[in-house]
Amino acid sequence: MARCTFVCLVLSVLWAGCARHEETAPVNGPSAALVLEPAEIDLGEVAINTEAPFRARLVNRGSEPVVIENVGSSCGCAEAKVEPRQLAPGESAEVWGRYRAALNPGPVSQQVLIQPAGREAIIVPVKGRVFRRLTWSPDPVVLRPSLMEGRSDRQRLTVANGSDVPVYLAALALAHPGVSVEVAPSAIPANSRGEVFVSAAPECLRRESVTLALETSHPQESRLELPVRIEPQEHVEASPEALHLGVVRKAELLGRNEVRVTLRGNALEKLTLRSVRATPYLELVGQPSAGSQPAEFRFAVVERFPGIDLSGTLSFCFARGKDCVSFDVPVTGFLLQSR
């Protein structure tokens, strides 16, 4: 009888423990099922530098309550919230947020992450397309001046204003000395087009890409950066493109045997190299014969030169009639004073 009483007591204790365990178990059991309606967030068309709101419903289709611990996104450009955070079976919560469009147009491919307690995160795709109200063509514009013909190249860019307000344009100063810009007209009516003319002078010998910056009166697109590619008919390329001597002591600089610059390009065959101008601390000690391709130029460091700033320019001057057109290779460096 005592043994039977003991067994019954043990069973009752185990049953009580199981009951307490069921009361404190995680609310997200295996039968809990969260469904997002719709399954993905479609932002549609979003203008750059604006915000697009979005909404969805999160439904608990399971048989147990669910608690939402956290809501996040795959980037800082999107944020989302869920209310309420606790969902009984059959209940729904509202998911809402906003997407901040960047300055770069193109497709949107982000994610909203919803984290229920005790379960894997729910990944919600966010899609759409970011577009510009102000567009241009061609992209890029290509300029092909000719030094031999003495001809600049002037090309037209068409700027389309797809907004519902007039937009005023103003060209910013270009760092490139051989490129000029003309805006005509300066005001583009709503849903209309304007023109920008870009020119490259014959003296442009380097193949390169530059950026044409335009200021606009549009509140969301206050600056346009238009790519321009310069492809001269007679071109020169330097290797290295810039000569970096670094921060050095004079003894170290003098210990260098030579500094070399190599030129390539059809301008070496079509044009006559008239002269080479070096910096005050470099002197030309070797150069190739006329028309050589590639053309290597050797410079030596002079024993005495003024100052500690080693910056300057190596200028290769090509003849154009009685004039000279310079192709420059920048030089940077700084002389470290000895103690």
Secondary structure, DSSP 4 states (H G I P E B T S, - for coil): -HHHHHHHHHHHHHHHHHHHHHHHS-S--TT--EEEESSSEEEEEEETT-EEEEEEEEEE-SSS-EEEEEEEESSTTEEEEEE-SEE-TT-EEEEEEEEE--SS-EEEEEEEEEEETTSPPEEEEEEEEEE-SEEEESSSEEE--BTTTTB-EEEEEEEEE-SSS-EEEEEPPPS-TTEEEEEESSEE-TTEEEEEEEEE-TT--S-EEEEEEEEES-SS--EEEEEEEE--SS--EEESSSEEEEEEEHHHHHH---EEEEEESTHHHHS-EEEEE--TTEEEEE-PPTT-SSEEEEEEE-S--SSSB--EEEEEEEEETTEEEEEEEEEEEEEEPP-
